[in-house]
Amino acid sequence: MQGGCYCGEVRYEIDAKPIMKGQCHCRECQYIAGGAPNYFMVVPEDGFRITQGEPRAFARKDLEKPRTRHFCDTCGTHLTTRRFEGGVVIVKVGTLDDPAKDFRDSAVAIFMKDNQPFHLVADGKPCFEELPPLK
């Protein structure tokens, strides 16, 4: 799988099978996604690499264990998130070159405790109030 930012300055490749595919309804993702849930894939860190450019990193200083969000410094596209525990990269599905092929559908909906009334979740989709354990 390949992807990148809106302006094309930052590019990446994934050569590992996703560990999880989902949609995140947390309040933080709503800020980044303009109010919508954020669609994501979790991939092993060793199966992800930046092939062009260098994304900028942001982590909140007021949190004990913040996530680090990586984005293009030119166009602002949010590309990935890294958890403080490490080991995985959370890829934003909208940055994939072919999301219809590589993502298809989310397996779970997470952080439903922050779900907004206008967010849609397909019937039968497993929903979690917070983050389920990664397998």
VENJO-V838003 format. One record per residue. N is the residue number from 1. PHI is phi in radians with two decimals (none if undefined). Layout:
N_PHI ; N_PHI
This chain:
1_none ; 2_-2.36 ; 3_-2.94 ; 4_3.12 ; 5_-1.46 ; 6_-1.08 ; 7_-1.52 ; 8_1.54 ; 9_-1.24 ; 10_-1.96 ; 11_-2.27 ; 12_-2.52 ; 13_-2.31 ; 14_-2.18 ; 15_-2.17 ; 16_-2.31 ; 17_-1.28 ; 18_-1.05 ; 19_-1.43 ; 20_-2.67 ; 21_-2.19 ; 22_-2.84 ; 23_-2.22 ; 24_-1.85 ; 25_-1.82 ; 26_-1.09 ; 27_-1.07 ; 28_-1.08 ; 29_-1.13 ; 30_-1.09 ; 31_-1.05 ; 32_-1.21 ; 33_-1.61 ; 34_1.25 ; 35_1.91 ; 36_-1.53 ; 37_-1.18 ; 38_-1.85 ; 39_-1.52 ; 40_-2.55 ; 41_-2.27 ; 42_-1.71 ; 43_-2.21 ; 44_-1.07 ; 45_-0.97 ; 46_-1.34 ; 47_-1.82 ; 48_-2.23 ; 49_-2.63 ; 50_-1.36 ; 51_-1.89 ; 52_-2.70 ; 53_1.33 ; 54_-2.49 ; 55_-1.21 ; 56_-1.56 ; 57_-1.92 ; 58_-2.44 ; 59_-2.42 ; 60_-1.17 ; 61_-1.46 ; 62_-1.57 ; 63_-1.85 ; 64_-1.15 ; 65_-2.29 ; 66_-1.32 ; 67_-1.47 ; 68_-1.80 ; 69_-1.82 ; 70_-1.94 ; 71_-2.54 ; 72_-1.30 ; 73_-1.27 ; 74_-1.56 ; 75_-1.79 ; 76_1.50 ; 77_-1.06 ; 78_-1.40 ; 79_-1.68 ; 80_-2.53 ; 81_-2.29 ; 82_-2.13 ; 83_-1.43 ; 84_-1.12 ; 85_-1.28 ; 86_1.33 ; 87_1.58 ; 88_-2.38 ; 89_-2.12 ; 90_-1.75 ; 91_-1.65 ; 92_-1.42 ; 93_-1.03 ; 94_-1.10 ; 95_-1.62 ; 96_-1.21 ; 97_-1.12 ; 98_-2.35 ; 99_-1.10 ; 100_-1.11 ; 101_-1.47 ; 102_-1.46 ; 103_-1.91 ; 104_1.10 ; 105_-2.76 ; 106_-1.40 ; 107_-1.51 ; 108_-2.47 ; 109_-2.05 ; 110_-2.03 ; 111_0.96 ; 112_-1.14 ; 113_-1.08 ; 114_-1.84 ; 115_-0.98 ; 116_-1.70 ; 117_-1.04 ; 118_-1.62 ; 119_-1.39 ; 120_-1.88 ; 121_-2.23 ; 122_-1.05 ; 123_-0.99 ; 124_1.49 ; 125_-1.26 ; 126_-1.08 ; 127_-2.07 ; 128_-2.25 ; 129_-1.09 ; 130_-2.31 ; 131_-1.63 ; 132_-1.31 ; 133_-1.16 ; 134_-1.36 ; 135_-1.75
